Amino acid sequence: MDTYCPYNSGNRAFGEEDIHTVLRKHGLPHYRITNRKVFQTAMVHTTYVKRLEYTTPDGRPAQLAPCPPGVMPLQDESYECLEFEGDAVLGACIATYLRKKFPEKKQGFLTDARKELVNNERIGRLCQQVGLDTFYVISRHNETSVAIRGRANIQKLGDIFEAFIGALWSDCGNRFHIVNAFVTSVMETYLDIDELVMTATNYKDLFQKVCQRELKCTPTYDMISNDPKKNEIVVAVLAAGREVGRGAGTTRKRAEQEACRKALMLSEFAPVPSDHT
């Protein structure tokens, strides 16, 4: 019978000081951990969990090899259940944050904004920025596989971030204000909320639909100026070759969004739907 050796010397234990470092930097400087193990479990991928039967990466039955000295042994449980909880709690935290930050906005806008913020790739990047990827526990095969991408797999890191939220939720006794403080700190530290919200509204998409409906054309964009000293880019949006809006922003994307927002204010074009304002 083949031997299965998932042990990965690159795995690191998620110690109390490591957890405290993450929490101190992100809104919880005085938090006291009650159960380190739940945070460790939040880092464990299914490929590093004990099983009744083992197979090789290509599916053949195998016998588990002994764990080398000094290497983390296989764990009892993966992050999956904590991810399930964390996903729900993270969504509630983001909804609360958006409702407070944009009290005048309606449900359509808030829903679109939340979708932008809980995008799995974005959450995966947050996992890297917070530093949780260092403690991601995966099999040797996952670590070395080019296709799986190991610790650089953004989708899986998004799962890990949600599992960490789930671990904090469990450890703090389901006290929402504690988890909310952490999530708020992470978002405000690493995300440009205003730019993401502008993307959520997506004036470019709205204006393109209007142009195609009313003028049977697709809008085009001209860069008017790019001033590095002012950190400002000015872009014009054209419909059927005619300039109908001009916008400024720190990036071309922002400037195009602003140009389309102004174009949509013209009487000849349909207004922005009210449930997005």
Phi and psi in degrees as GROMACS dihedral restraints (atoms count N, CA, C in turn):
[ dihedral_restraints ]
;  ai    aj    ak    al  type     phi  dphi    fc
    3     4     5     6     1   -65.0    20    10
    4     5     6     7     1   159.3    20    10
    6     7     8     9     1  -106.8    20    10
    7     8     9    10     1   133.4    20    10
    9    10    11    12     1  -104.8    20    10
   10    11    12    13     1   122.3    20    10
   12    13    14    15     1  -125.7    20    10
   13    14    15    16     1    88.1    20    10
   15    16    17    18     1   -83.9    20    10
   16    17    18    19     1    -7.1    20    10
   18    19    20    21     1   -61.3    20    10
   19    20    21    22     1   136.4    20    10
   21    22    23    24     1  -128.6    20    10
   22    23    24    25     1   112.0    20    10
   24    25    26    27     1   -69.1    20    10
   25    26    27    28     1   -11.5    20    10
   27    28    29    30     1   -81.7    20    10
   28    29    30    31     1   -10.3    20    10
   30    31    32    33     1   -73.1    20    10
   31    32    33    34     1   138.5    20    10
   33    34    35    36     1  -120.4    20    10
   34    35    36    37     1   140.0    20    10
   36    37    38    39     1   -67.9    20    10
   37    38    39    40     1   143.5    20    10
   39    40    41    42     1   -93.8    20    10
   40    41    42    43     1    88.4    20    10
   42    43    44    45     1   -77.8    20    10
   43    44    45    46     1   167.6    20    10
   45    46    47    48     1   -58.7    20    10
   46    47    48    49     1   -41.5    20    10
   48    49    50    51     1   -66.9    20    10
   49    50    51    52     1   -36.2    20    10
   51    52    53    54     1   -62.4    20    10
   52    53    54    55     1   -44.1    20    10
   54    55    56    57     1   -64.5    20    10
   55    56    57    58     1   -44.6    20    10
   57    58    59    60     1   -60.0    20    10
   58    59    60    61     1   -38.8    20    10
   60    61    62    63     1   -60.3    20    10
   61    62    63    64     1   -45.1    20    10
   63    64    65    66     1   -61.8    20    10
   64    65    66    67     1   -45.5    20    10
   66    67    68    69     1   -71.0    20    10
   67    68    69    70     1   -39.7    20    10
   69    70    71    72     1   -61.6    20    10
   70    71    72    73     1   -37.9    20    10
   72    73    74    75     1   -74.6    20    10
   73    74    75    76     1   -13.4    20    10
   75    76    77    78     1  -133.9    20    10
   76    77    78    79     1    59.7    20    10
   78    79    80    81     1    88.6    20    10
   79    80    81    82     1    -5.2    20    10
   81    82    83    84     1  -130.0    20    10
   82    83    84    85     1    65.7    20    10
   84    85    86    87     1   -67.1    20    10
   85    86    87    88     1   -22.6    20    10
   87    88    89    90     1  -115.9    20    10
   88    89    90    91     1    17.1    20    10
   90    91    92    93     1   -69.0    20    10
   91    92    93    94     1   139.0    20    10
   93    94    95    96     1  -110.3    20    10
   94    95    96    97     1   119.4    20    10
   96    97    98    99     1   -75.0    20    10
   97    98    99   100     1   133.7    20    10
   99   100   101   102     1  -105.1    20    10
  100   101   102   103     1   -23.5    20    10
  102   103   104   105     1  -146.1    20    10
  103   104   105   106     1    91.8    20    10
  105   106   107   108     1   -60.6    20    10
  106   107   108   109     1   -33.1    20    10
  108   109   110   111     1   -59.8    20    10
  109   110   111   112     1   -35.2    20    10
  111   112   113   114     1   -66.8    20    10
  112   113   114   115     1   -32.8    20    10
  114   115   116   117     1   -70.8    20    10
  115   116   117   118     1   -37.3    20    10
  117   118   119   120     1   -63.2    20    10
  118   119   120   121     1   -44.1    20    10
  120   121   122   123     1   -59.1    20    10
  121   122   123   124     1   -34.6    20    10
  123   124   125   126     1   -63.2    20    10
  124   125   126   127     1   -15.7    20    10
  126   127   128   129     1   -97.5    20    10
  127   128   129   130     1    -5.4    20    10
  129   130   131   132     1   -95.0    20    10
  130   131   132   133     1   118.8    20    10
  132   133   134   135     1   -77.3    20    10
  133   134   135   136     1   157.4    20    10
  135   136   137   138     1   -61.5    20    10
  136   137   138   139     1   -23.0    20    10
  138   139   140   141     1   -74.8    20    10
  139   140   141   142     1    -6.3    20    10
  141   142   143   144     1  -118.9    20    10
  142   143   144   145     1    33.1    20    10
  144   145   146   147     1  -115.2    20    10
  145   146   147   148     1   144.0    20    10
  147   148   149   150     1   -62.1    20    10
  148   149   150   151     1   143.5    20    10
  150   151   152   153     1  -134.4    20    10
  151   152   153   154     1   166.5    20    10
  153   154   155   156     1   -77.9    20    10
  154   155   156   157     1   -33.6    20    10
  156   157   158   159     1  -134.6    20    10
  157   158   159   160     1   151.0    20    10
  159   160   161   162     1  -125.8    20    10
  160   161   162   163     1   151.2    20    10
  162   163   164   165     1  -134.2    20    10
  163   164   165   166     1   159.1    20    10
  165   166   167   168     1   -72.7    20    10
  166   167   168   169     1   165.2    20    10
  168   169   170   171     1   -54.9    20    10
  169   170   171   172     1   -25.1    20    10
  171   172   173   174     1   -96.7    20    10
  172   173   174   175     1    10.7    20    10
  174   175   176   177     1    97.9    20    10
  175   176   177   178     1     3.4    20    10
  177   178   179   180     1   -83.6    20    10
  178   179   180   181     1   143.0    20    10
  180   181   182   183     1   -56.8    20    10
  181   182   183   184     1   141.9    20    10
  183   184   185   186     1  -148.2    20    10
  184   185   186   187     1   159.6    20    10
  186   187   188   189     1  -101.4    20    10
  187   188   189   190     1   135.1    20    10
  189   190   191   192     1   -68.7    20    10
  190   191   192   193     1   129.1    20    10
  192   193   194   195     1   -74.5    20    10
  193   194   195   196     1   155.8    20    10
  195   196   197   198     1   -67.8    20    10
  196   197   198   199     1   148.6    20    10
  198   199   200   201     1   -74.3    20    10
  199   200   201   202     1   127.6    20    10
  201   202   203   204     1   -64.0    20    10
  202   203   204   205     1   150.6    20    10
  204   205   206   207     1   -59.6    20    10
  205   206   207   208     1   138.5    20    10
  207   208   209   210     1    80.4    20    10
  208   209   210   211     1     1.4    20    10
  210   211   212   213     1  -106.1    20    10
  211   212   213   214     1   141.9    20    10
  213   214   215   216     1   -58.7    20    10
  214   215   216   217     1   128.2    20    10
  216   217   218   219     1   -73.0    20    10
  217   218   219   220     1   167.6    20    10
  219   220   221   222     1   -61.4    20    10
  220   221   222   223     1   148.5    20    10
  222   223   224   225     1   -99.6    20    10
  223   224   225   226     1   164.3    20    10
  225   226   227   228     1   -78.3    20    10
  226   227   228   229     1   -27.1    20    10
  228   229   230   231     1  -150.1    20    10
  229   230   231   232     1   148.6    20    10
  231   232   233   234     1   -95.9    20    10
  232   233   234   235     1  -179.9    20    10
  234   235   236   237     1   -78.4    20    10
  235   236   237   238     1    -5.8    20    10
  237   238   239   240     1   -58.0    20    10
  238   239   240   241     1   -45.2    20    10
  240   241   242   243     1   -68.4    20    10
  241   242   243   244     1   -37.2    20    10
  243   244   245   246     1   -67.6    20    10
  244   245   246   247     1   -35.1    20    10
  246   247   248   249     1   -62.2    20    10
  247   248   249   250     1   -41.4    20    10
  249   250   251   252     1   -57.7    20    10
  250   251   252   253     1   -47.0    20    10
  252   253   254   255     1   -67.3    20    10
  253   254   255   256     1   -45.7    20    10
  255   256   257   258     1   -62.4    20    10
  256   257   258   259     1   -36.0    20    10
  258   259   260   261     1   -59.0    20    10
  259   260   261   262     1   -45.0    20    10
  261   262   263   264     1   -67.9    20    10
  262   263   264   265     1   -43.0    20    10
  264   265   266   267     1   -68.5    20    10
  265   266   267   268     1   -41.0    20    10
  267   268   269   270     1   -59.9    20    10
  268   269   270   271     1   -43.5    20    10
  270   271   272   273     1   -60.3    20    10
  271   272   273   274     1   -39.5    20    10
  273   274   275   276     1   -67.7    20    10
  274   275   276   277     1   -39.5    20    10
  276   277   278   279     1   -63.7    20    10
  277   278   279   280     1   -44.4    20    10
  279   280   281   282     1   -67.1    20    10
  280   281   282   283     1   -39.9    20    10
  282   283   284   285     1   -61.5    20    10
  283   284   285   286     1   -42.5    20    10
  285   286   287   288     1   -63.3    20    10
  286   287   288   289     1   -43.2    20    10
  288   289   290   291     1   -62.1    20    10
  289   290   291   292     1   -47.5    20    10
  291   292   293   294     1   -65.4    20    10
  292   293   294   295     1   -38.7    20    10
  294   295   296   297     1   -63.3    20    10
  295   296   297   298     1   -37.7    20    10
  297   298   299   300     1   -77.1    20    10
  298   299   300   301     1   -37.6    20    10
  300   301   302   303     1   -73.8    20    10
  301   302   303   304     1   -32.6    20    10
  303   304   305   306     1  -126.8    20    10
  304   305   306   307     1    66.9    20    10
  306   307   308   309     1   -64.9    20    10
  307   308   309   310     1   -20.8    20    10
  309   310   311   312     1   -88.9    20    10
  310   311   312   313     1    -8.7    20    10
  312   313   314   315     1   -81.9    20    10
  313   314   315   316     1   154.3    20    10
  315   316   317   318     1   -97.2    20    10
  316   317   318   319     1   176.2    20    10
  318   319   320   321     1   -59.0    20    10
  319   320   321   322     1   -41.7    20    10
  321   322   323   324     1   -58.8    20    10
  322   323   324   325     1   -45.4    20    10
  324   325   326   327     1   -61.7    20    10
  325   326   327   328     1   -48.3    20    10
  327   328   329   330     1   -63.1    20    10
  328   329   330   331     1   -38.4    20    10
  330   331   332   333     1   -65.0    20    10
  331   332   333   334     1   -45.0    20    10
  333   334   335   336     1   -64.2    20    10
  334   335   336   337     1   -40.7    20    10
  336   337   338   339     1   -64.1    20    10
  337   338   339   340     1   -41.4    20    10
  339   340   341   342     1   -63.7    20    10
  340   341   342   343     1   -39.4    20    10
  342   343   344   345     1   -59.4    20    10
  343   344   345   346     1   -39.6    20    10
  345   346   347   348     1   -63.8    20    10
  346   347   348   349     1   -41.0    20    10
  348   349   350   351     1   -76.3    20    10
  349   350   351   352     1   -30.7    20    10
  351   352   353   354     1   -96.1    20    10
  352   353   354   355     1     9.9    20    10
  354   355   356   357     1   -50.9    20    10
  355   356   357   358     1   128.2    20    10
  357   358   359   360     1   -59.7    20    10
  358   359   360   361     1   -38.5    20    10
  360   361   362   363     1   -64.4    20    10
  361   362   363   364     1   -40.8    20    10
  363   364   365   366     1   -64.8    20    10
  364   365   366   367     1   -41.3    20    10
  366   367   368   369     1   -64.3    20    10
  367   368   369   370     1   -37.2    20    10
  369   370   371   372     1   -62.6    20    10
  370   371   372   373     1   -39.7    20    10
  372   373   374   375     1   -64.9    20    10
  373   374   375   376     1   -38.5    20    10
  375   376   377   378     1   -61.5    20    10
  376   377   378   379     1   -39.3    20    10
  378   379   380   381     1   -57.4    20    10
  379   380   381   382     1   -43.5    20    10
  381   382   383   384     1   -65.6    20    10
  382   383   384   385     1   -43.7    20    10
  384   385   386   387     1   -66.5    20    10
  385   386   387   388     1   -35.4    20    10
  387   388   389   390     1   -72.6    20    10
  388   389   390   391     1   -27.1    20    10
  390   391   392   393     1   101.1    20    10
  391   392   393   394     1    13.8    20    10
  393   394   395   396     1   -75.8    20    10
  394   395   396   397     1   -24.0    20    10
  396   397   398   399     1   -59.5    20    10
  397   398   399   400     1   -27.6    20    10
  399   400   401   402     1   -60.7    20    10
  400   401   402   403     1   -29.9    20    10
  402   403   404   405     1  -104.8    20    10
  403   404   405   406     1     8.7    20    10
  405   406   407   408     1   -64.5    20    10
  406   407   408   409     1   125.3    20    10
  408   409   410   411     1  -102.8    20    10
  409   410   411   412     1   113.1    20    10
  411   412   413   414     1  -136.6    20    10
  412   413   414   415     1   161.6    20    10
  414   415   416   417     1   -70.0    20    10
  415   416   417   418     1   162.8    20    10
  417   418   419   420     1   -61.0    20    10
  418   419   420   421     1   -37.8    20    10
  420   421   422   423     1   -61.8    20    10
  421   422   423   424     1   -45.1    20    10
  423   424   425   426     1   -64.0    20    10
  424   425   426   427     1   -35.8    20    10
  426   427   428   429     1   -64.8    20    10
  427   428   429   430     1   -39.2    20    10
  429   430   431   432     1   -99.1    20    10
  430   431   432   433     1   -12.7    20    10
  432   433   434   435     1   -72.1    20    10
  433   434   435   436     1   124.8    20    10
  435   436   437   438     1   -66.3    20    10
  436   437   438   439     1   -37.6    20    10
  438   439   440   441     1   -69.1    20    10
  439   440   441   442     1   -40.5    20    10
  441   442   443   444     1   -78.5    20    10
  442   443   444   445     1   -30.9    20    10
  444   445   446   447     1    72.9    20    10
  445   446   447   448     1     8.3    20    10
  447   448   449   450     1    48.1    20    10
  448   449   450   451     1  -124.7    20    10
  450   451   452   453     1   -73.8    20    10
  451   452   453   454     1    -7.9    20    10
  453   454   455   456     1   -96.8    20    10
  454   455   456   457     1     4.8    20    10
  456   457   458   459     1   -75.7    20    10
  457   458   459   460     1   100.1    20    10
  459   460   461   462     1   -61.2    20    10
  460   461   462   463     1   -38.3    20    10
  462   463   464   465     1   -62.2    20    10
  463   464   465   466     1   -44.9    20    10
  465   466   467   468     1   -67.6    20    10
  466   467   468   469     1   -35.0    20    10
  468   469   470   471     1   -66.7    20    10
  469   470   471   472     1   -31.8    20    10
  471   472   473   474     1   -61.5    20    10
  472   473   474   475     1   -39.5    20    10
  474   475   476   477     1   -63.7    20    10
  475   476   477   478     1   -41.1    20    10
  477   478   479   480     1   -63.4    20    10
  478   479   480   481     1   -41.5    20    10
  480   481   482   483     1   -61.8    20    10
  481   482   483   484     1   -44.7    20    10
  483   484   485   486     1   -64.0    20    10
  484   485   486   487     1   -37.1    20    10
  486   487   488   489     1   -65.6    20    10
  487   488   489   490     1   -36.8    20    10
  489   490   491   492     1   -63.0    20    10
  490   491   492   493     1   -41.5    20    10
  492   493   494   495     1   -59.2    20    10
  493   494   495   496     1   -43.0    20    10
  495   496   497   498     1   -62.4    20    10
  496   497   498   499     1   -38.7    20    10
  498   499   500   501     1   -65.8    20    10
  499   500   501   502     1   -43.5    20    10
  501   502   503   504     1   -63.7    20    10
  502   503   504   505     1   -41.4    20    10
  504   505   506   507     1   -58.3    20    10
  505   506   507   508     1   -44.1    20    10
  507   508   509   510     1   -69.0    20    10
  508   509   510   511     1   -45.1    20    10
  510   511   512   513     1   -66.6    20    10
  511   512   513   514     1   -33.5    20    10
  513   514   515   516     1   -87.6    20    10
  514   515   516   517     1     4.1    20    10
  516   517   518   519     1    76.3    20    10
  517   518   519   520     1    33.1    20    10
  519   520   521   522     1    61.9    20    10
  520   521   522   523     1    35.8    20    10
  522   523   524   525     1   -91.6    20    10
  523   524   525   526     1   108.8    20    10
  525   526   527   528     1   -59.8    20    10
  526   527   528   529     1   -40.2    20    10
  528   529   530   531     1   -62.8    20    10
  529   530   531   532     1   -27.5    20    10
  531   532   533   534     1   -72.1    20    10
  532   533   534   535     1   -51.1    20    10
  534   535   536   537     1   -64.2    20    10
  535   536   537   538     1   -38.3    20    10
  537   538   539   540     1   -62.6    20    10
  538   539   540   541     1   -37.6    20    10
  540   541   542   543     1   -63.1    20    10
  541   542   543   544     1   -41.1    20    10
  543   544   545   546     1   -65.2    20    10
  544   545   546   547     1   -50.2    20    10
  546   547   548   549     1   -61.9    20    10
  547   548   549   550     1   -43.2    20    10
  549   550   551   552     1   -61.5    20    10
  550   551   552   553     1   -43.6    20    10
  552   553   554   555     1   -62.4    20    10
  553   554   555   556     1   -44.2    20    10
  555   556   557   558     1   -62.2    20    10
  556   557   558   559     1   -46.4    20    10
  558   559   560   561     1   -62.3    20    10
  559   560   561   562     1   -45.7    20    10
  561   562   563   564     1   -73.8    20    10
  562   563   564   565     1   -21.8    20    10
  564   565   566   567     1   -79.4    20    10
  565   566   567   568     1   -40.8    20    10
  567   568   569   570     1  -113.1    20    10
  568   569   570   571     1   -12.5    20    10
  570   571   572   573     1  -114.4    20    10
  571   572   573   574     1   142.8    20    10
  573   574   575   576     1   -90.2    20    10
  574   575   576   577     1    91.1    20    10
  576   577   578   579     1   -60.0    20    10
  577   578   579   580     1   -41.7    20    10
  579   580   581   582     1   -62.8    20    10
  580   581   582   583     1   -41.0    20    10
  582   583   584   585     1   -67.8    20    10
  583   584   585   586     1   -40.1    20    10
  585   586   587   588     1   -64.6    20    10
  586   587   588   589     1   -37.8    20    10
  588   589   590   591     1   -66.6    20    10
  589   590   591   592     1   -38.2    20    10
  591   592   593   594     1   -63.1    20    10
  592   593   594   595     1   -39.1    20    10
  594   595   596   597     1   -64.2    20    10
  595   596   597   598     1   -37.9    20    10
  597   598   599   600     1   -61.7    20    10
  598   599   600   601     1   -41.4    20    10
  600   601   602   603     1   -68.2    20    10
  601   602   603   604     1   -38.5    20    10
  603   604   605   606     1    53.0    20    10
  604   605   606   607     1    65.0    20    10
  606   607   608   609     1   -63.0    20    10
  607   608   609   610     1   -30.4    20    10
  609   610   611   612     1   -61.4    20    10
  610   611   612   613     1   -45.9    20    10
  612   613   614   615     1   -64.8    20    10
  613   614   615   616     1   -42.6    20    10
  615   616   617   618     1   -61.9    20    10
  616   617   618   619     1   -44.3    20    10
  618   619   620   621     1   -68.7    20    10
  619   620   621   622     1   -37.3    20    10
  621   622   623   624     1   -61.3    20    10
  622   623   624   625     1   -41.8    20    10
  624   625   626   627     1   -63.5    20    10
  625   626   627   628     1   -40.0    20    10
  627   628   629   630     1   -63.6    20    10
  628   629   630   631     1   -46.2    20    10
  630   631   632   633     1   -60.9    20    10
  631   632   633   634     1   -43.3    20    10
  633   634   635   636     1   -67.3    20    10
  634   635   636   637     1   -33.6    20    10
  636   637   638   639     1   -76.5    20    10
  637   638   639   640     1   -45.6    20    10
  639   640   641   642     1   -89.7    20    10
  640   641   642   643     1   -38.4    20    10
  642   643   644   645     1  -114.3    20    10
  643   644   645   646     1    -3.4    20    10
  645   646   647   648     1    57.0    20    10
  646   647   648   649     1    39.6    20    10
  648   649   650   651     1  -142.4    20    10
  649   650   651   652     1   166.1    20    10
  651   652   653   654     1  -108.2    20    10
  652   653   654   655     1   130.3    20    10
  654   655   656   657     1   -65.5    20    10
  655   656   657   658     1   151.0    20    10
  657   658   659   660     1  -121.5    20    10
  658   659   660   661     1   166.7    20    10
  660   661   662   663     1  -132.2    20    10
  661   662   663   664     1   136.3    20    10
  663   664   665   666     1  -120.2    20    10
  664   665   666   667     1   132.3    20    10
  666   667   668   669     1   -79.9    20    10
  667   668   669   670     1   121.3    20    10
  669   670   671   672     1   -84.9    20    10
  670   671   672   673     1   -43.0    20    10
  672   673   674   675     1  -158.0    20    10
  673   674   675   676     1   157.3    20    10
  675   676   677   678     1  -140.8    20    10
  676   677   678   679     1   103.3    20    10
  678   679   680   681     1  -107.6    20    10
  679   680   681   682     1    98.4    20    10
  681   682   683   684     1   -61.2    20    10
  682   683   684   685     1   -31.6    20    10
  684   685   686   687     1   -65.4    20    10
  685   686   687   688     1   -40.8    20    10
  687   688   689   690     1   -88.4    20    10
  688   689   690   691     1    -6.6    20    10
  690   691   692   693     1    53.5    20    10
  691   692   693   694     1    50.1    20    10
  693   694   695   696     1  -137.3    20    10
  694   695   696   697     1   132.1    20    10
  696   697   698   699     1  -116.3    20    10
  697   698   699   700     1   134.9    20    10
  699   700   701   702     1  -114.9    20    10
  700   701   702   703     1   129.2    20    10
  702   703   704   705     1  -128.7    20    10
  703   704   705   706     1   141.1    20    10
  705   706   707   708     1  -106.9    20    10
  706   707   708   709     1   141.6    20    10
  708   709   710   711     1  -106.1    20    10
  709   710   711   712     1   134.6    20    10
  711   712   713   714     1  -118.7    20    10
  712   713   714   715     1   137.8    20    10
  714   715   716   717     1  -119.0    20    10
  715   716   717   718     1   121.3    20    10
  717   718   719   720     1    54.9    20    10
  718   719   720   721     1    38.0    20    10
  720   721   722   723     1    82.1    20    10
  721   722   723   724     1    -1.4    20    10
  723   724   725   726     1  -109.0    20    10
  724   725   726   727     1   131.7    20    10
  726   727   728   729     1   -68.3    20    10
  727   728   729   730     1   127.4    20    10
  729   730   731   732     1  -124.6    20    10
  730   731   732   733     1    -2.1    20    10
  732   733   734   735     1  -170.8    20    10
  733   734   735   736     1   148.7    20    10
  735   736   737   738     1  -136.2    20    10
  736   737   738   739     1   134.2    20    10
  738   739   740   741     1  -137.8    20    10
  739   740   741   742     1   153.4    20    10
  741   742   743   744     1  -119.5    20    10
  742   743   744   745     1   149.4    20    10
  744   745   746   747     1  -168.1    20    10
  745   746   747   748     1   169.7    20    10
  747   748   749   750     1   -76.7    20    10
  748   749   750   751     1   -17.1    20    10
  750   751   752   753     1  -131.0    20    10
  751   752   753   754     1   161.3    20    10
  753   754   755   756     1   -62.3    20    10
  754   755   756   757     1   -37.8    20    10
  756   757   758   759     1   -59.6    20    10
  757   758   759   760     1   -45.5    20    10
  759   760   761   762     1   -64.2    20    10
  760   761   762   763     1   -42.3    20    10
  762   763   764   765     1   -63.3    20    10
  763   764   765   766     1   -41.0    20    10
  765   766   767   768     1   -65.1    20    10
  766   767   768   769     1   -40.7    20    10
  768   769   770   771     1   -61.3    20    10
  769   770   771   772     1   -43.8    20    10
  771   772   773   774     1   -66.8    20    10
  772   773   774   775     1   -39.0    20    10
  774   775   776   777     1   -61.8    20    10
  775   776   777   778     1   -41.8    20    10
  777   778   779   780     1   -69.3    20    10
  778   779   780   781     1   -36.2    20    10
  780   781   782   783     1   -60.0    20    10
  781   782   783   784     1   -43.1    20    10
  783   784   785   786     1   -68.5    20    10
  784   785   786   787     1   -37.8    20    10
  786   787   788   789     1   -62.6    20    10
  787   788   789   790     1   -37.7    20    10
  789   790   791   792     1   -68.9    20    10
  790   791   792   793     1   -13.8    20    10
  792   793   794   795     1   -81.8    20    10
  793   794   795   796     1   -14.3    20    10
  795   796   797   798     1   -69.5    20    10
  796   797   798   799     1   144.3    20    10
  798   799   800   801     1   -65.0    20    10
  799   800   801   802     1   -25.1    20    10
  801   802   803   804     1   -74.9    20    10
  802   803   804   805     1   -12.9    20    10
  804   805   806   807     1  -111.2    20    10
  805   806   807   808     1   154.3    20    10
  807   808   809   810     1   -66.1    20    10
  808   809   810   811     1   143.0    20    10
  810   811   812   813     1   -70.3    20    10
  811   812   813   814     1   162.5    20    10
  813   814   815   816     1   -63.3    20    10
  814   815   816   817     1   134.1    20    10
  816   817   818   819     1   -53.7    20    10
  817   818   819   820     1   139.6    20    10
  819   820   821   822     1   -65.0    20    10
  820   821   822   823     1   -24.9    20    10
  822   823   824   825     1   -79.8    20    10
  823   824   825   826     1     2.1    20    10
  825   826   827   828     1  -110.8    20    10
  826   827   828   829     1    12.1    20    10
